[in-house]
Amino acid sequence: MTQATGVADFSMRLLDWFDHHGRHDLPWQHPRTPYRVWLSEIMLQQTQVAVVAPYFERFIAALPDLPALAAASQDEVLALWSGLGYYARARNLHAAAKACVDIHAGELPCDAEALRALPGIGRSTAGAILAQAWGERAAILDGNVKRVLCRVHGIEGWPGTPAVEKKLWVIAESLLPVTRLADYTQAQMDFGATLCTRSDPACTLCPIRHDCIAFRGGRTAELPSPKPGKPLPQRSAHMLVIEDDAGRVLLQRRPPTGIWACLWSLPEHADIAEARHWLEHHVEDDVERLQAGEPVMHGFSHYRLQILPHRIAGVRARTAIGDNDDLRWASRAELAGIGLPAPIRRLLKE
């Protein structure tokens, strides 16, 4: 944006674009309560609107308000979140709801500092909640906004670095309009998600293209600067698909920290020898009947996981395994209501 283009002009153009081309029928907009705004913002972290919408509606139907969320069990919350990924978001959401009941009389606080003190709420998420739920003059700086500001202002460097992010926060706060903060916040997210996209942005339709440094210099493909890359390491995990005579599958709860924390999954081992040893101590059967399945690949942000499944059916447990903290049998019909990692759910369906 050039010096001649003022703050009011930028926000006015963006709001005008939003009025004609923005998204006005998202489920969390009707009604736009603090709880619904908060839930949507947490779900939208690292996840697109089209994916979030059905999860949001299912979650709201089951847990319609903050006290209901706080009173729910962690298993219920994780089951509703199952498939959405980044499960720390769900655990933080649940913990924050409990904190609101304990500290804020069951309400989401309308203060930036109090919001940011809750698990899972950072500066940008707090700004989005304040602006959309209460019309406060609070800035946001999610991935879409970073991309737009880097292109419009020609900001060099990966936006994830503290120095670049600090610059972007100053710009984002300077551009806030006086009114229509909820619409302006949504406009920024919509603009980056649907028009000023990561690849192949629709510059010919952009209302601020003539003031955009990246557009004028033919640099939209270069800005924002990408994160310095390095090959993702690959890890392998041997997982046991154990079924009893009734066709139930044996599930094991994940540890409380790490990948897929607290979700139910399949018994996992570092190698096949360890898997066979574990199996010998838990089922009355010939472990040589284990059949290897096709490997399943799953990508995380910092590594790729190769899941090596091994199946054995018609087994009996050596000791009674009821529903407990670590192991449980689940019928195929019950799996839909259990919090499972997405690749494990796919593996079991196959």
N, C-alpha and C positions, 0 to 999 in steps of 0.2 A: 504494500500500500504506500503510495507516495505521500509526501508531506501535505500536499494540497487536499488530500482526501481526509476529512475530519472523522472523529469518532462517531458522531451522530450520523454521518453519511454512510459509514460502514454498517452500523447496526440497522439503519433504516433500510438499506438495500437488502440485507439479510432477512429482515422481518418481512419485507415485501415479497421476497422470493418464497419464504415460508408460507405466507398467506395463500399463495397460488400453487405451490408445489410440495409443501411439507406434509408430514404425516400427522393427521388430526384424529385418527380413529384407532389409536393403539389402546389395548385393553386397560392399561394403567392410567389412561387419561380420563376415564369415565367410570367412577368419579376419581378425581386426582387428590387422594388423601395422602397424608404423610406416610402412612404404612405402605400403601400401594406404590408410591414413588420410591420409597426406600427399597422395597423388595425388587422392583423393576431395575433400579440402578445396580444392585448387587448382581442380579442375574445377567445384566447386560455387560458386565465386566468380561472382556475377552470373548464375548458371544454375540452373535448377530440377532437382530430383532426377529427375523423369521423363525429362528430356532427357539428364542425365548418365549414368544407369545403363547404357545400351547402349554408350556411348563408353568408360566405365570398363572394362567386361568385354572389349571388343575390345582396349583398350590393354594390360590386364593379360595377356591371352592372348599378345600379341606381345612385351611387355617385362615379364616377371613379377617382376622385382626391380630394386633400385637399380643394381647394376652393369650389368645389361642395358640400362637406360635410358641410363646414362652412355656405354656403348659404341656406342649407336645413332647413326646419322647424323641431322643436323638435318632432312633431307628426310623420313626415316622417321617422326620424331616429329611433324612438321607434317602429314604425311599421315594419321596416326592421329588427329590433333586436328581435321582438316579438317571444317568444318561446325559446330564447337562455339563458334567465335567467340572474341574477345578473345585473339588469338594470342600476345600478349606473355606470357601465362600459360605456354604451351607452351615458348617459348624460355627463359623463366626456370626452368621445371622442369628442362629439359635442362641448363642451365648449373649449377643447384644440384646436380644429380646428379653432374656432373663434379667440382664442388668437394668434394662428400662423398667421392668416390674419392680425390682428391688430399690432402684435409686430415683426413678423419675415417675413414680405413680402410674406405671403402665403406659406411659406416653413416650413418643419419640421426642427428644429435646429439640427446641428450635433455636439452639445456640451453637455456633460453629465449633467452639472449643469442646463443649459437651458431646457433640456429635462425633468429633474426631477421637474422643476418648473411648468410644465404643469399638469393640472388635470388628475389623473388616471395613471400617469407614476411614478413608484417607481424605486428603484435602479436596480432590476433585469430586469425589462422591458426596462429601459434605456440602460442597457448593451446589451440586445438582439438586440435592434434597432441599436445601434452603431456598433456592430460586424457584423450584417447581412446586413445592408444597406451601411455601409462605410468601413467595414473591420478593425474597430478599435480594439485594445487589451482591451476589456472590458469583465468582467466576468458576468455570470448569476447565479442565485441561486433560481430556481423555485422548485416545489415539487419533480420533477424527479431527479434533480441534488442533492438536499439534501439527497434523499434516497440513491443514488449511493455513495456519499461521506461518509455518515454515515456507510454504509456497508464496503466499501473499507478500511476506516481508523478506523473502530471500535469505532465511536463516540457515547458515551452514552448520554441519555437525549433527551427529546422531541425537535426536531429541531425548533419549534416555539418559544422557549425561547431565550431571547437576548444573553445569554452567549454562548449557543450552536450555534446560528446563526452567532455570531461573529467569532467563530472558523472556521465555514464552509466557510465564506467569505475569510478568510486568505488562506485556502486551495484552494478554487476555483481560486483565483487570482494567486496563485503560480503555478498552472497547465496550465496556458494559453500558447499555442504555439506561435511561432514567426510569422508564416504565416497561411493562410487558416482559419482565424478567423470565417468567416461566416459558413464554413463547420463544424468547431469544435463546434460552438454553436448549430447548428442543430443536430450534432452527440450526444451531451450530452442529448438533449431532446428526441431524438429517442431511445437512449440506455436505458434510464429510462422508457420510455413509452412502449417499445416493448420487451425488454430483461430483464433488472433488474427491473421487475415489483413489485408492492406492495405485491401481493401474488403469490406463485408458480413461482419465477424467474427462467429463463432458465440458470442456472449456468453452466451446461455442455457445453453450447455454448459460454460462456463468455470468451473473450480474456484476461481478467485480473483476473480470478478467483484464480490463484495460489498466487496472491499478495493481495487478499481480506481477511481481518481479519474475516469478518462475515462468509465467505465461509469456511475458514480453521477451524473456531471454531464451525461450524454447527449452526450459529446464524442468518441466513438470515431472519428467521421468527420473530426474536426479534428486529432487527435493521432495520430502525430507531425506537427508542422508541416511543410508541404511545402517543398521547395526553391524559393526565389524564381525564378519562371519568366521566360523570355524566348524569343521565337520562334527556332527552329533555322534557321540559314542553310542555303541550298541551293547545292550545287556540281554541275557537270556534267563528265563525262569521256567522251571518244570512244574506244571500244574496238574493235579490229579482230579479227574472227573470220575467220581466214585458214586455208583448207583446201587441201591439195595433191591431186594426182590420186588418191592412195590414201585420201583422206578423213581424213588426219591433220590435227590442228589445231596451229597454231603458238602456243606458250606463251612467255612472257617472265617471268623471275624478277623479283619486286619488289625494290626497294632494301632494304638491311639496317635502315633505320629508317623510321618512319612507319606509315601504315595498311597492314595485311596484310604487314608486313615479312617478307622472305625466302620468301614463298609464291610459287607459280607462278600467273600470271594471264594475261590477254590484253594484247597491246601497247596501251598507253594514251597518249592525246594530249589536249592542251588544246583543240584545235579540229580541224575536218575538213581544213583546209589542211595543218596539221602532220602529220596522219595520212596524207594522200595523199603528201606529200613522203617520209615514212619508208617507205611502201610501195614507192614507185618505186625506192628504193635497196636493197630486200630481195627483190623478186620480179620475175620476167620476165612481165609481164602488163599488160593495159590497166587502169589503176587506175580508169578511168571505169566499170568493171563493178561497182564497190562498190555494194552494196544496203543501204540503211538499214533497220534493224529497229525493233521497238517498244521505246521506252524502258523501262528497268527502274529502279525506285526502291529504294534501300536506306538504312536509317536507322542512323546511328552515334549515340553518346551526345551528341556536340557538333555534328553537322551531318547533313543529308540529302544523299545522293549520287544524282544522276540519271545512270545509265549509258546512253549512246547507242551501241548496237552497229552496226557496219557489216561486212557479210559479203561475202567473195569466195572462190569455190571453184575448184578445179582449177588452182591456180597452181604455178609452179616457182620455187624459190629462186634468186637470182642467184649466190650462192656456197653451197657445201655447209654445211648447218646440222646439226651433230651434237649430241649431248648435251653441253652446255657450261654455263658458269656463268650465261649470260644468256638464251639462246634454245634451244628444243628442240621437235621435232615429237613429238606424242603421238597415238596411236590412241585411238578412243573407248573401247576396252576398257581401255587403260592409265590413263584418267582417274581411275578409281575408286581407284587406289593412289597418286595424286599429291595433295599438299597444295594445294588450291584454295580460295579464298574462297567461302563459300556462295552468294552471288548469281551468281558466275561459273560455278559448277557448275550452278546452275539454268538460267542463260542457255544454256549449251552443251547441256543436256538438251533444251531447247525448240527 
